[in-house]
């Protein structure tokens, strides 16, 4: 069967087939990323040491903040590249890809150096105790100080490659890195390093796999450079001011939203740490386990966004709306199935990660509550990705700030004060109900405005 061209995917392929072509590789890679993130927790759980699990879990928010830099340049640049292709401006798209690549290197280098310089106060701020500080420091040094640049570059290049319709190649690189990480984890933890160095082993495995994935993406871009709008050559020159503004217009809201998302996780860890290291270990496992349907949803969003961006710029709004409606239905179906499975198998899922009965008991209750927010979380992310595809960074920033700063984070403190430990867990459901209502109001108002402008332009 002949390979479908990028132009066919964007313009003529039936919508279900186009979404499948773009989203399936991304969904699969997101699942693999999740599995390798959970594999770290799984293997650390085999030590039956909740302090190791808690120490590594503490770094998740900082690691995600590091990844937000990939959103700044990868999502901002990738969304613009798809829109430029819809307008037929391939030369400008090449300049944007080069600009996004080098900007990501500079930003991540600054972040990694800052993490190294201020490691102790940052870990203390995250809630590291005497029992978990050493493990958190080992993990942070490997995955952020040494591994920040290859990790961010892998994600940036994946987004750039996906933006021109090469979703399979983008997904393969992320998938390959995840599988390598899963294989290397037990090798470094239980074979190459001495007992007691399991967290260090996990960190080295993650660093190594991200470096290999980064190398793969360099090879892919080199191979497709002549027939695509992706270039890493500094000789392309800077894009025009409007394009640079568009990268930041979408990229900064993406990075800020991710930052607020991670601050929410930091606060969850901080508040839960006041109930003991066992509670912290339990919620750390839950925050990873709950991400399976969320990562699938993000995969749908990432596959959908270039299609929306291209057809939005090409003014093919009928196809664009069909893509949006099909994608959101798909995400909701996944969410409902996930809630059902989590409610039934919550205890079994917890026991996969750690046999400690106290951690399993707490985590089972946490997971059954947190999973109820799954469809709400998907719809919240989905609306933000749609506005990123439109190039409406201000609206995606508004929704992101409202979700985390106005709803989620205050709800954590309010419910923790009123209910206690389980109030922390219920906060996501309560806050995302408000987020979804606001998101759909903003979206409906925006689409009506666009429709009115189109009608006036045809008169």
HUURBEL-V82606 format. One record per pair of residues at least 12 apart in sequence whose ideal C-beta (glycine too) atoms are under 6 Angstrom apart, sorted by the first residue. I is the first residue (numbers start at 1). J is the second residue. D is the distance in Angstrom with one decimal. If there is no record, write none. Layout:
I/J/D, I/J/D
//
This chain:
6/164/5.8, 6/165/2.9, 9/21/5.3, 9/165/4.9, 10/310/4.4, 15/322/4.6, 15/323/5.5, 15/326/5.4, 18/307/6.0, 19/326/5.8, 19/327/5.9, 22/167/4.5, 22/303/3.8, 23/299/6.0, 23/300/5.1, 23/303/2.8, 25/167/4.8, 25/168/4.7, 25/171/2.8, 26/167/5.9, 26/171/5.3, 26/299/4.2, 26/302/4.7, 26/303/4.5, 27/296/5.4, 27/299/3.3, 28/171/5.8, 29/171/4.0, 29/174/3.7, 29/175/4.5, 30/295/4.0, 30/298/5.7, 30/299/4.0, 32/175/4.6, 32/178/3.6, 33/178/5.2, 34/291/5.4, 34/292/5.8, 34/295/4.6, 36/178/4.0, 36/181/4.1, 36/182/5.1, 37/288/5.9, 38/288/5.1, 39/182/4.8, 39/185/5.5, 40/202/4.7, 41/285/5.9, 41/288/5.6, 41/353/5.3, 42/353/5.4, 43/185/5.0, 43/186/6.0, 43/189/5.7, 44/56/5.9, 44/198/6.0, 45/353/4.4, 45/354/3.7, 47/198/5.5, 50/277/5.9, 50/278/5.8, 50/281/4.0, 50/356/6.0, 50/359/5.8, 51/131/4.3, 51/132/5.2, 52/135/5.2, 52/199/5.4, 53/281/4.6, 54/132/4.8, 54/277/5.3, 54/280/4.7, 54/281/4.5, 54/284/6.0, 55/132/3.9, 55/135/2.9, 55/136/4.2, 56/139/4.9, 56/199/5.7, 57/284/2.9, 58/126/4.8, 58/128/5.7, 58/136/4.7, 59/136/5.7, 59/139/4.9, 59/140/5.0, 61/262/4.1, 61/265/4.2, 61/266/4.5, 63/143/5.8, 64/262/4.5, 65/259/5.7, 65/262/4.8, 66/111/5.9, 66/144/5.6, 66/148/5.2, 68/255/4.4, 68/258/3.5, 68/259/5.3, 69/107/4.9, 69/108/5.2, 69/152/5.1, 70/152/4.7, 70/155/3.6, 70/156/5.0, 71/254/3.7, 71/255/5.0, 71/258/5.3, 72/251/4.1, 72/255/4.0, 73/100/4.2, 73/103/5.0, 73/104/4.0, 73/156/5.3, 73/251/6.0, 74/155/5.6, 74/156/3.9, 74/159/3.4, 75/159/5.8, 75/254/4.5, 76/247/4.3, 76/250/4.4, 76/251/2.3, 77/96/5.4, 77/100/3.1, 77/247/5.2, 78/159/4.0, 78/160/5.5, 78/163/3.7, 79/250/5.0, 79/309/5.2, 79/388/5.2, 79/389/5.9, 80/96/5.4, 80/246/4.8, 80/247/5.7, 81/93/4.6, 81/96/5.6, 81/163/4.2, 82/163/4.8, 82/306/4.2, 82/309/3.8, 82/310/4.8, 83/309/4.8, 83/313/4.1, 83/391/6.0, 86/310/4.2, 86/313/3.2, 86/314/4.1, 87/313/5.1, 90/229/4.7, 92/239/5.9, 92/243/6.0, 93/229/3.8, 94/229/5.5, 94/231/4.2, 94/236/5.3, 95/236/4.7, 95/237/6.0, 95/239/4.0, 96/239/4.9, 96/243/5.5, 97/160/5.1, 97/230/4.8, 97/231/5.6, 98/231/5.4, 98/232/5.8, 98/233/6.0, 98/236/4.5, 99/239/5.5, 101/232/5.2, 104/152/5.5, 104/156/4.6, 108/148/4.9, 108/149/5.0, 108/152/4.4, 112/145/5.3, 112/148/3.9, 115/144/4.9, 115/145/5.5, 116/145/4.6, 123/136/5.1, 126/266/6.0, 127/269/5.1, 127/270/4.6, 127/273/4.0, 131/277/6.0, 135/199/4.3, 138/199/5.0, 138/200/4.5, 138/203/5.9, 139/199/5.4, 139/203/4.7, 142/203/2.8, 142/204/5.7, 142/207/4.8, 143/203/5.5, 143/206/5.0, 146/207/5.6, 147/207/4.0, 147/210/5.4, 150/210/4.6, 150/211/4.7, 150/214/4.1, 151/210/4.6, 153/214/5.1, 154/210/5.9, 154/213/4.6, 154/214/4.7, 154/217/5.9, 157/217/3.8, 158/170/4.4, 158/173/5.9, 158/174/5.6, 160/230/5.4, 163/306/5.2, 164/228/5.0, 164/229/5.4, 164/230/5.9, 169/220/5.1, 173/213/5.3, 173/216/4.7, 173/217/5.0, 177/209/4.8, 177/210/5.9, 177/213/3.0, 180/209/4.2, 180/212/5.7, 181/205/5.6, 181/206/5.7, 181/209/3.7, 184/205/3.7, 184/208/5.8, 185/202/5.9, 185/205/4.7, 188/201/3.5, 188/204/5.0, 188/205/4.9, 189/201/3.7, 249/393/3.6, 250/388/5.0, 250/393/4.5, 253/393/4.7, 253/396/4.5, 253/397/3.4, 253/400/6.0, 257/400/3.1, 260/404/3.4, 260/405/5.9, 264/404/5.5, 264/408/5.1, 264/409/5.7, 267/412/5.4, 271/416/5.3, 271/424/5.3, 272/424/6.0, 275/421/5.0, 278/358/5.0, 278/359/5.6, 279/362/5.8, 281/359/5.2, 282/359/4.8, 282/362/4.0, 282/363/3.9, 283/366/5.8, 285/353/4.9, 285/363/5.3, 286/363/5.4, 286/366/4.5, 286/367/4.8, 286/370/5.8, 289/349/5.4, 290/370/5.0, 290/371/5.9, 293/334/5.7, 293/335/5.6, 293/338/3.6, 293/374/4.9, 294/377/5.7, 296/334/5.2, 297/331/4.8, 297/378/3.9, 300/327/5.5, 300/330/5.9, 300/331/5.1, 301/381/5.8, 301/382/5.6, 301/385/4.0, 304/327/4.3, 305/385/5.0, 305/389/4.5, 307/323/5.0, 308/320/5.5, 308/323/5.8, 308/389/3.6, 309/389/4.1, 312/390/5.5, 328/382/5.7, 331/378/4.6, 332/375/5.5, 335/374/4.4, 335/375/3.7, 335/378/5.3, 338/374/5.3, 339/371/5.3, 339/374/5.6, 342/367/6.0, 342/371/3.8, 343/368/5.7, 346/364/4.6, 346/367/4.4, 346/368/4.9, 347/364/4.5, 350/363/4.2, 350/364/5.4, 366/425/4.9, 369/425/4.7, 369/426/5.8, 370/425/5.8, 370/428/5.9, 372/429/5.1, 373/428/4.3, 373/429/4.5, 373/432/5.2, 376/432/3.6, 376/436/5.3, 377/432/5.8, 379/436/5.0, 380/403/5.8, 380/432/5.8, 380/435/4.7, 380/439/5.9, 383/439/4.0, 383/443/5.6, 384/396/4.7, 384/399/5.5, 384/400/5.9, 399/439/5.6, 402/438/6.0, 403/435/4.4, 407/431/3.9, 407/434/4.9, 407/435/5.6, 408/431/4.2, 411/427/4.2, 411/430/5.4, 411/431/4.3, 412/424/6.0, 412/427/4.7, 415/427/5.0
//
